[in-house]
């Protein structure tokens, strides 16, 4: 009996070593051509050029991407809270990948399999920074693995506030607006500091798919998603 147990233990150990070796080989292949995440330190996005009259009145704006860059210190806490609640509630706790959120998403997707419901994602804000700045949007295993590895490295190199600053200034909000400051002007003709909680929650709903929550063409969906973000803010 002991010999049989030892036999199965040996087979198990051999298989485990084989899996570990294959995983190490795969990771070696995937990581050999990873983008340089240090370019994030020199991030300089295209911003809107604005012309003012002598009395300070705005005369014209020119931009390929309507964006005004804001340092994290200039972004109100309620705006940060809205996006963290909508996108990554454990942002300040996880090391780049939210293992708990990932496990929850897998469980929900397995439960909803075959129901026609849209799959639940588990990408953190850090993973979205890695994808938006350094990778493509290809829905492949290789890309997701690279995204996770880069996320761990980004978290080691930069502060949480710096990562959130990059995210809030880069993301697309629809209507040719990029970054939270540009979106506030486009949708509400306000500065970020003037946004109400409802307006902030609506903007936080947009990164998942601006066309899905268009304020005029998809009004009901926009209001529903905005209210969902407010509920998450209350909960968190």
Buried (B, 14 or more C-beta within 10 A) or exposed (E): EEEEEEEEEEEEEEEEEEEEEEEEEEEEEBEEEBEEBEEBEEBEBEBBEEEEEEEEEEEEEEBEBBBBBBEBEEBBEBBBBBBBBBBBBBBEEBEBBBEEBBEEBEEBBEEEEEEEEEEBBBBBBBBBBBBBBBBEEEEEEEBBBBBBBBBBBBBEEBEBBBBBBBBBBBBBBBBEBBBBBBBBBBBBEEEBEEBEBEBBBBBBBBBEEBEBBBBEEBEEBBBEBBBBBBEBBEEE
